[in-house]
Amino acid sequence: MILQIETATTSCSVALARDGKVLAFKEINARNIHAEVITVYIDELMAQTGGTYAGLDAIAVSCGPGSYTGLRIGVSTAKGLCFALDKPLISVPTLAAMANGVALNNDVTNMLLCPMIDARRMEVYTAIFYAAGEIIKPTAAEIIDADSFSGILAENKVLFFGDGADKCRQALGHNPNAAFLADFENSATHLTQIAADKFNRADFEDVAYFEPYYLKDFIAGKKAGS
């Protein structure tokens, strides 16, 4: 059984999966609530499923890019459990998990998948995937304008989704090959397939040294009057 944790965006989500199938999950989409609810949600999942912490086989965590604070909370929780329980740690790239979740739950035949995580202003963290999961355009921070992805959109239908896609609709929506998936939310359930594959390959992280993939350095906001 794998405990899966997703905190890279405003969604705070945990799930339990066994053999690539979700047993139960609990999540909420709200800002600045991750630290308050994540361990409570994990305890509730254990009670709901009758599972035990000792019975876990591994901990999987969405490793970024995304919110600096959210990633720090999720990875710190995962590492703490791995240390306490002596369990392996599995990292799942956030954008890959998003693409996997969309591919499993939507008809994306003949489409490329472009998950987008909101950064600052018109910037997003993004990548492009085939529906089967193979990456075409690697993870990067992109400032979106009317010419973004023009080469790919000239020859392919692309589905944009995630909280970063909402603010890009005005810039990209003029292109007939650009489609947008409304109401997408990150979920720990999206980690299931990738986490199971990594577990079967014993593709684990070094718990002591693992850090989230922030992509960009954290920039703290200035206090008022400073």
C-alpha positions as CSV (number, residue, x, y, z in Angstrom):
1,M,0.0,0.0,0.0
2,I,1.3,3.4,-1.0
3,L,0.4,6.7,0.7
4,Q,0.3,9.5,-1.9
5,I,0.7,13.2,-1.0
6,E,-0.1,16.1,-3.3
7,T,0.5,19.7,-2.0
8,A,2.1,21.5,-5.0
9,T,-0.8,23.8,-5.6
10,T,-3.8,25.1,-3.6
11,S,-5.0,21.5,-3.4
12,C,-4.1,19.6,-0.3
13,S,-4.7,15.9,-1.2
14,V,-3.8,12.5,0.2
15,A,-4.6,9.1,-1.2
16,L,-4.0,5.4,-0.4
17,A,-3.4,3.0,-3.3
18,R,-2.6,-0.6,-3.6
19,D,-1.4,-2.3,-6.8
20,G,-2.1,0.8,-8.9
21,K,-5.6,1.3,-7.7
22,V,-6.9,4.0,-5.3
23,L,-8.4,2.7,-2.1
24,A,-9.5,6.1,-0.7
25,F,-8.6,9.7,-0.8
26,K,-9.3,13.0,1.0
27,E,-8.7,16.5,-0.3
28,I,-9.5,20.2,-0.1
29,N,-8.7,23.1,-2.4
30,A,-7.9,26.1,-0.3
31,R,-5.0,28.4,0.3
32,N,-2.7,28.2,3.3
33,I,-4.4,25.2,4.9
34,H,-2.0,22.4,4.0
35,A,0.0,22.4,7.2
36,E,-3.2,22.4,9.2
37,V,-5.0,19.4,7.6
38,I,-2.5,17.1,5.9
39,T,-1.7,14.9,8.9
40,V,-5.3,14.9,9.9
41,Y,-6.3,13.7,6.5
42,I,-3.7,10.9,6.6
43,D,-5.0,9.7,9.9
44,E,-8.6,9.8,8.6
45,L,-7.6,7.7,5.6
46,M,-6.0,5.1,7.8
47,A,-9.1,4.9,9.9
48,Q,-11.4,4.8,6.9
49,T,-9.5,1.9,5.2
50,G,-8.4,0.0,8.3
51,G,-4.8,0.5,7.3
52,T,-1.8,1.0,9.5
53,Y,1.2,3.1,9.2
54,A,3.4,0.1,9.7
55,G,1.5,-1.6,6.8
56,L,2.5,1.0,4.3
57,D,5.0,-0.1,1.6
58,A,6.1,3.4,0.6
59,I,5.3,7.1,0.6
60,A,4.9,8.9,-2.7
61,V,4.9,12.7,-2.9
62,S,4.3,15.2,-5.7
63,C,7.7,16.8,-5.9
64,G,7.2,20.0,-8.0
65,P,7.3,22.4,-9.5
66,G,4.7,24.4,-7.7
67,S,4.1,26.4,-4.6
68,Y,7.2,26.8,-2.5
69,T,5.3,26.5,0.8
70,G,3.0,23.7,-0.4
71,L,5.9,21.6,-1.7
72,R,7.9,22.1,1.4
73,I,5.0,21.0,3.6
74,G,4.2,17.9,1.4
75,V,7.8,16.8,1.1
76,S,8.6,17.4,4.8
77,T,5.5,15.3,5.8
78,A,6.6,12.5,3.4
79,K,10.2,12.5,4.6
80,G,9.1,12.6,8.2
81,L,6.9,9.5,7.7
82,C,9.7,7.7,5.8
83,F,12.2,8.3,8.6
84,A,9.8,7.3,11.4
85,L,8.5,4.2,9.6
86,D,11.6,3.2,7.7
87,K,9.7,3.3,4.4
88,P,11.0,4.2,0.9
89,L,10.3,7.6,-0.6
90,I,8.9,7.9,-4.2
91,S,8.9,11.3,-5.9
92,V,6.4,12.0,-8.7
93,P,6.9,15.1,-10.9
94,T,3.8,17.3,-10.4
95,L,3.3,18.1,-14.1
96,A,3.6,14.4,-15.1
97,A,1.0,13.5,-12.4
98,M,-1.4,16.1,-13.7
99,A,-1.0,14.8,-17.3
100,N,-1.6,11.3,-16.1
101,G,-4.7,12.2,-14.2
102,V,-6.2,14.0,-17.3
103,A,-5.3,11.1,-19.6
104,L,-7.0,8.6,-17.4
105,N,-10.2,10.6,-16.9
106,N,-10.8,12.3,-20.2
107,D,-10.9,11.5,-23.9
108,V,-7.6,12.9,-25.1
109,T,-7.3,11.0,-28.4
110,N,-5.0,12.7,-30.8
111,M,-4.3,15.5,-28.3
112,L,-1.1,16.7,-26.6
113,L,-1.4,17.5,-22.9
114,C,-0.1,20.8,-21.4
115,P,-0.5,21.0,-17.6
116,M,0.1,24.5,-16.3
117,I,0.8,25.6,-12.7
118,D,0.2,29.3,-11.9
119,A,3.4,31.2,-11.1
120,R,3.5,35.0,-11.1
121,R,1.7,37.4,-13.5
122,M,1.6,35.7,-16.9
123,E,4.2,33.1,-16.0
124,V,3.4,29.4,-15.6
125,Y,5.3,26.2,-14.8
126,T,4.6,23.8,-17.7
127,A,5.6,20.9,-19.9
128,I,4.0,19.1,-22.8
129,F,3.2,15.4,-22.9
130,Y,1.8,12.8,-25.2
131,A,-1.4,11.2,-23.7
132,A,0.6,8.0,-23.0
133,G,2.9,10.0,-20.7
134,E,6.0,10.6,-22.8
135,I,7.3,14.1,-22.4
136,I,7.7,16.2,-25.5
137,K,8.6,19.6,-24.0
138,P,10.4,19.5,-20.7
139,T,9.4,21.3,-17.6
140,A,10.1,25.1,-17.7
141,A,8.9,28.4,-16.4
142,E,7.2,30.1,-19.4
143,I,5.9,33.6,-19.8
144,I,2.7,33.2,-21.9
145,D,1.8,35.5,-24.8
146,A,-0.1,35.1,-28.0
147,D,2.8,33.4,-29.7
148,S,3.5,30.8,-27.0
149,F,3.5,27.2,-28.3
150,S,2.8,28.5,-31.8
151,G,5.0,25.8,-33.4
152,I,3.3,23.0,-31.6
153,L,-0.2,24.4,-32.0
154,A,0.3,24.8,-35.7
155,E,0.4,21.0,-36.1
156,N,-1.3,19.6,-33.0
157,K,-4.4,19.9,-30.9
158,V,-3.2,20.8,-27.4
159,L,-5.3,20.5,-24.2
160,F,-4.3,23.1,-21.5
161,F,-5.3,22.6,-17.9
162,G,-4.4,23.4,-14.4
163,D,-4.6,26.7,-12.4
164,G,-2.1,28.3,-14.7
165,A,-4.2,27.6,-17.8
166,D,-7.1,29.7,-16.7
167,K,-5.1,32.9,-16.9
168,C,-3.6,31.9,-20.3
169,R,-6.9,31.3,-22.0
170,Q,-7.1,34.9,-23.3
171,A,-3.6,34.8,-24.8
172,L,-3.9,31.3,-26.3
173,G,-7.7,30.8,-26.8
174,H,-7.6,32.4,-30.3
175,N,-5.9,29.4,-31.7
176,P,-8.3,26.7,-33.0
177,N,-6.0,24.0,-31.9
178,A,-6.0,25.2,-28.3
179,A,-8.5,23.5,-26.0
180,F,-9.0,24.2,-22.3
181,L,-10.1,21.8,-19.5
182,A,-12.2,23.6,-16.9
183,D,-12.2,22.9,-13.2
184,F,-9.1,20.8,-13.1
185,E,-7.7,20.3,-9.6
186,N,-4.5,18.6,-8.6
187,S,-5.1,15.3,-6.7
188,A,-3.0,12.7,-5.0
189,T,-5.0,10.2,-7.0
190,H,-3.1,11.4,-10.1
191,L,0.1,10.0,-8.7
192,T,-1.1,6.4,-8.6
193,Q,0.1,5.0,-11.8
194,I,3.6,6.7,-11.8
195,A,4.1,5.8,-8.1
196,A,3.2,2.2,-8.7
197,D,5.5,1.9,-11.6
198,K,8.4,3.5,-9.6
199,F,7.7,1.2,-6.7
200,N,7.9,-1.9,-8.9
201,R,11.2,-0.7,-10.2
202,A,12.5,0.1,-6.7
203,D,13.0,3.7,-8.0
204,F,13.3,5.4,-4.6
205,E,14.8,8.7,-3.4
206,D,17.5,9.2,-0.8
207,V,15.3,10.4,2.1
208,A,18.1,12.3,3.8
209,Y,19.0,14.4,0.8
210,F,15.8,14.7,-1.2
211,E,14.4,18.2,-1.9
212,P,11.4,19.4,-3.9
213,Y,11.9,20.6,-7.4
214,Y,11.1,24.3,-6.9
215,L,12.3,25.2,-10.4
216,K,12.8,28.8,-9.3
217,D,14.2,30.3,-6.1
218,F,11.7,31.4,-3.5
219,I,11.1,35.2,-3.5
220,A,9.5,36.4,-0.3
221,G,7.0,39.3,-0.6
222,K,7.9,42.6,1.1
223,K,6.1,43.6,4.1
224,A,3.8,46.6,3.9
225,G,5.7,49.8,4.6
226,S,9.2,48.3,4.0
